[in-house]
Amino acid sequence: MAKKTSLINHSQEELTKLAGTKREELRALRFSLAGSKNRNVKLGRSLRKEIARALTQLSSIKLGTSNK
């Protein structure tokens, strides 16, 4: 979902909320992996990348730089 082009138009509040929900999904995934309930192990990597993309865009907004 979170490609750079789709995150550019979001506000700070939306990016913060997105990062929070992805962190919660990652936490739930880690617990389900410990209990062997989930077989999609690559999902953790993609969640971490989405969190990083959201935080990078949020940092860019706060610094006032444009990463287009």
C-alpha positions as CSV (number, residue, x, y, z in Angstrom):
1,M,0.0,0.0,0.0
2,A,2.4,2.6,1.2
3,K,4.4,3.6,-1.8
4,K,6.1,7.0,-1.7
5,T,3.7,8.5,-4.2
6,S,0.7,7.5,-2.1
7,L,2.1,8.9,1.1
8,I,3.0,12.4,-0.2
9,N,-0.6,13.7,0.1
10,H,-1.2,12.6,3.7
11,S,-1.2,14.9,6.7
12,Q,1.0,14.5,9.8
13,E,-1.9,13.1,11.8
14,E,-2.7,10.5,9.1
15,L,0.9,9.4,8.8
16,T,1.2,9.1,12.6
17,K,-2.0,7.1,12.7
18,L,-0.8,4.9,9.8
19,A,2.5,4.2,11.5
20,G,0.7,3.3,14.8
21,T,-1.6,0.9,13.2
22,K,1.2,-0.8,11.2
23,R,3.2,-1.2,14.5
24,E,0.2,-2.8,16.1
25,E,-0.2,-5.2,13.2
26,L,3.5,-6.0,13.4
27,R,3.2,-6.7,17.2
28,A,0.2,-9.0,16.6
29,L,2.1,-10.8,13.8
30,R,5.0,-11.4,16.1
31,F,2.8,-13.0,18.7
32,S,1.0,-15.1,16.1
33,L,4.3,-16.3,14.7
34,A,5.4,-17.3,18.2
35,G,2.3,-19.4,18.5
36,S,2.7,-20.7,14.9
37,K,-0.7,-19.3,13.8
38,N,0.7,-17.5,10.8
39,R,2.6,-18.9,7.9
40,N,3.3,-15.7,6.0
41,V,6.7,-14.7,7.4
42,K,7.4,-12.1,4.7
43,L,4.5,-10.0,6.0
44,G,6.7,-8.7,8.9
45,R,9.3,-7.3,6.4
46,S,6.6,-5.5,4.4
47,L,5.1,-4.1,7.6
48,R,8.4,-2.8,8.7
49,K,9.0,-1.2,5.3
50,E,5.6,0.5,5.4
51,I,6.3,1.9,8.9
52,A,9.7,3.2,7.7
53,R,8.1,4.9,4.6
54,A,5.4,6.6,6.8
55,L,8.0,7.8,9.3
56,T,10.3,9.0,6.5
57,Q,7.5,11.0,5.0
58,L,6.5,12.4,8.4
59,S,10.1,13.5,9.0
60,S,10.2,15.1,5.6
61,I,7.1,17.1,6.4
62,K,8.4,18.2,9.8
63,L,11.7,19.3,8.3
64,G,9.9,21.1,5.5
65,T,11.8,19.3,2.7
66,S,10.1,18.0,-0.3
67,N,10.9,14.5,-1.4
68,K,9.0,14.3,-4.7
